[in-house]
Amino acid sequence: MVDTLSSWGRYPAFPQTPHFTHWRGDLSDDLSDLASSYGSTLPYGQGRSYGDSCFAKTDHVLQTAYLNRFISFNRETGVIVAESGVTLEQVLSLVIPCGWFLPVTPGTKFVSLGGAIANDVHGKNHHVRGTFGRHVLSFNIVRSDGQKITCSLQENSELFSATIGGLGLTGVIESVELQLIPISSSKIDSSTIRFGSLNEFFSLSDEFDSKNEYSVAWVDCHVKGSSTGRGVYMTGNHSDSGDLTVNVKRKMSVPFTFPFSAINKMSLPLLNSGYYHLHKAKPQQAVINYEPFFYPLDRIEHWNRAYGRAGFQQYQCVIPENNAESAMHELLAAIASTGSGSFLAVMKRCGDIVSPGMISFPMPGLSLALDFPQSSSLNSTLFPRFDTIVREAGGRLYPAKDAHMSGEDFRTFYPDWKKVEKLRDPALCSRFWQRVIS
Ligand SMILES: Cc1cc2nc3c(=O)[nH]c(=O)nc-3n(C[C@H](O)[C@H](O)[C@H](O)COP(=O)(O)OP(=O)(O)OC[C@H]3O[C@@H](n4cnc5c(N)ncnc54)[C@H](O)[C@@H]3O)c2cc1C
């Protein structure tokens, strides 16, 4: 029996049956076979999306994990060509020793190139480099009618833009040509500083974001009043000194799914306060490996199991600059007042570099990502409250993290959904798309 697949949040529970594709040359046949057997399917990378955007409407997905070969790597120009199932971890292992790095990386390296394009992922350097899609020179995409189409900003540009952030709906990306960035060391010069309020965060971000390649903040969601929004602000830059080594650390693992969530009303205040006080009020500088800087959670395999059998939901929104501070206050106050809290609360100022993607998530402003153990009150009470704040502030939600957004909200947040729908491959549809479009 084949093991079924889920998304990272393990909510909602729609077990996905994987159908593996192994060779670029077979992709077209594999896609049309699936379409004729089940009606439609969806490409599935590493399942690091949280909600239902990586679930096929039919619950039969086309798994790309074995499309994991490099095709070429130009060590002079830093351009790689690879199959779409290659993960960011594989890319880093190949390119770091040669003095190259990913131009943009999300908070986990266990993401496929195809998945990184389909959600047009962003990282801690959005303010200087924009989204992942900006660094994609071209890709080949296979459609269910047997066509293989090369897309770039110059060639088939409409399909290129619809596919970047296009949620896997416009065809199966077969291979990707990506421009890397040069580095002279795999170490990161990092700096952390505590801030006592949201207001202090904005001052730090105004002063330091533009001077650093990477910046991000962690927020303590449990405090109320004048300390609302206190947290830890972190910056980083690729170091000039040190060698070019790939970090291979032994991993810890959560061996089984907890019967209930270990992240709960009792543990959360302690975790939050402990993490806040672990950091000093004065700036702390350190030269650290890239792994703990970019991927602190990757060290614990299956950490999502700690949220218990019911799984968890992430709520990620971005609020435009002019309303960011007030809306963020409202969101954090709403969380603190319910006591529900989140441990992984990450705030990031997004910049104004425009993505080629038609329905990419980031916009200039402030993004907030929060993880909550699943409970029915999220969708009935807390998230609707958040949604009102986000809607009124002119913000939007991130489909890659979503399991609750209403169709009306999605269509308002992403008016270009119609262009993507026009270019959607009729053999591809997700549970997310079915939820927000029909
Ligand atoms: C710990 C953690 C931290 C994260 N941090 C960030 C972050 O900082 N920034 C951010 O933007 N995201 C972040 N994410 C989300 C993650 O980066 C995205 O969800 C990413 O798209 C997952 O890639 P995947 O390979 O797992 O794709 P999946 O989750 O399997 O699929 C995602 C989408 O890609 C499509 N897809 C996959 N392969 C192909 C293909 N070959 N052709 C066409 N479409 C394809 C799927 O149909 C689906 O729509 C994080 C996730 C985790 C678990």
Ligand as a Chemical Component Dictionary entry (heavy atoms), coordinates in Angstrom:
data_LIG
# 
_chem_comp.id                   LIG 
_chem_comp.type                 NON-POLYMER 
_chem_comp.pdbx_formal_charge   0 
_chem_comp.three_letter_code    LIG 
# 
loop_
_chem_comp_atom.comp_id 
_chem_comp_atom.atom_id 
_chem_comp_atom.alt_atom_id 
_chem_comp_atom.type_symbol 
_chem_comp_atom.charge 
_chem_comp_atom.model_Cartn_x 
_chem_comp_atom.model_Cartn_y 
_chem_comp_atom.model_Cartn_z 
_chem_comp_atom.pdbx_ordinal 
LIG C1  C1  C 0 9.152 25.551 8.121   1  
LIG C2  C2  C 0 8.635 26.244 6.902   2  
LIG C3  C3  C 0 9.048 27.528 6.645   3  
LIG C4  C4  C 0 8.578 28.196 5.506   4  
LIG N1  N1  N 0 9.006 29.469 5.288   5  
LIG C5  C5  C 0 8.569 30.147 4.207   6  
LIG C6  C6  C 0 9.039 31.447 3.925   7  
LIG O1  O1  O 0 9.861 31.999 4.646   8  
LIG N2  N2  N 0 8.581 32.062 2.797   9  
LIG C7  C7  C 0 7.692 31.455 1.950   10 
LIG O2  O2  O 0 7.323 32.072 0.941   11 
LIG N3  N3  N 0 7.239 30.211 2.186   12 
LIG C8  C8  C 0 7.654 29.560 3.288   13 
LIG N4  N4  N 0 7.215 28.270 3.532   14 
LIG C9  C9  C 0 6.270 27.662 2.583   15 
LIG C10 C10 C 0 6.992 26.878 1.489   16 
LIG O3  O3  O 0 8.177 27.517 1.117   17 
LIG C11 C11 C 0 6.087 26.817 0.247   18 
LIG O4  O4  O 0 4.840 26.284 0.586   19 
LIG C12 C12 C 0 6.695 26.004 -0.888  20 
LIG O5  O5  O 0 5.971 26.270 -2.053  21 
LIG C13 C13 C 0 6.694 24.506 -0.620  22 
LIG O6  O6  O 0 7.329 23.828 -1.681  23 
LIG P1  P1  P 0 7.103 22.261 -1.900  24 
LIG O7  O7  O 0 8.151 21.760 -2.805  25 
LIG O8  O8  O 0 6.980 21.596 -0.584  26 
LIG O9  O9  O 0 5.731 22.299 -2.682  27 
LIG P2  P2  P 0 4.311 21.689 -2.288  28 
LIG O10 O10 O 0 3.927 22.219 -0.948  29 
LIG O11 O11 O 0 4.289 20.245 -2.492  30 
LIG O12 O12 O 0 3.421 22.402 -3.402  31 
LIG C14 C14 C 0 3.289 23.810 -3.378  32 
LIG C15 C15 C 0 2.691 24.261 -4.699  33 
LIG O13 O13 O 0 3.656 24.042 -5.719  34 
LIG C16 C16 C 0 3.054 23.336 -6.785  35 
LIG N5  N5  N 0 4.121 22.569 -7.434  36 
LIG C17 C17 C 0 5.010 21.732 -6.851  37 
LIG N6  N6  N 0 5.826 21.219 -7.784  38 
LIG C18 C18 C 0 5.465 21.731 -8.967  39 
LIG C19 C19 C 0 5.892 21.571 -10.311 40 
LIG N7  N7  N 0 6.895 20.753 -10.636 41 
LIG N8  N8  N 0 5.264 22.259 -11.290 42 
LIG C20 C20 C 0 4.236 23.088 -11.006 43 
LIG N9  N9  N 0 3.788 23.287 -9.758  44 
LIG C21 C21 C 0 4.390 22.618 -8.746  45 
LIG C22 C22 C 0 1.965 22.523 -6.138  46 
LIG O14 O14 O 0 0.943 22.164 -7.056  47 
LIG C23 C23 C 0 1.447 23.491 -5.077  48 
LIG O15 O15 O 0 0.530 24.389 -5.652  49 
LIG C24 C24 C 0 7.673 27.561 4.633   50 
LIG C25 C25 C 0 7.252 26.255 4.892   51 
LIG C26 C26 C 0 7.726 25.594 6.022   52 
LIG C27 C27 C 0 7.271 24.188 6.290   53 
# 
loop_
_chem_comp_bond.comp_id 
_chem_comp_bond.atom_id_1 
_chem_comp_bond.atom_id_2 
_chem_comp_bond.value_order 
_chem_comp_bond.pdbx_ordinal 
LIG C1  C2  SING 1  
LIG C2  C3  SING 2  
LIG C2  C26 DOUB 3  
LIG C3  C4  DOUB 4  
LIG C4  N1  SING 5  
LIG C4  C24 SING 6  
LIG N1  C5  DOUB 7  
LIG C5  C6  SING 8  
LIG C5  C8  SING 9  
LIG C6  O1  DOUB 10 
LIG C6  N2  SING 11 
LIG N2  C7  SING 12 
LIG C7  O2  DOUB 13 
LIG C7  N3  SING 14 
LIG N3  C8  DOUB 15 
LIG C8  N4  SING 16 
LIG N4  C9  SING 17 
LIG N4  C24 SING 18 
LIG C9  C10 SING 19 
LIG C10 O3  SING 20 
LIG C10 C11 SING 21 
LIG C11 O4  SING 22 
LIG C11 C12 SING 23 
LIG C12 O5  SING 24 
LIG C12 C13 SING 25 
LIG C13 O6  SING 26 
LIG O6  P1  SING 27 
LIG P1  O7  DOUB 28 
LIG P1  O8  SING 29 
LIG P1  O9  SING 30 
LIG O9  P2  SING 31 
LIG P2  O10 DOUB 32 
LIG P2  O11 SING 33 
LIG P2  O12 SING 34 
LIG O12 C14 SING 35 
LIG C14 C15 SING 36 
LIG C15 O13 SING 37 
LIG C15 C23 SING 38 
LIG O13 C16 SING 39 
LIG C16 N5  SING 40 
LIG C16 C22 SING 41 
LIG N5  C17 SING 42 
LIG N5  C21 SING 43 
LIG C17 N6  DOUB 44 
LIG N6  C18 SING 45 
LIG C18 C19 SING 46 
LIG C18 C21 DOUB 47 
LIG C19 N7  SING 48 
LIG C19 N8  DOUB 49 
LIG N8  C20 SING 50 
LIG C20 N9  DOUB 51 
LIG N9  C21 SING 52 
LIG C22 O14 SING 53 
LIG C22 C23 SING 54 
LIG C23 O15 SING 55 
LIG C24 C25 DOUB 56 
LIG C25 C26 SING 57 
LIG C26 C27 SING 58 
# 
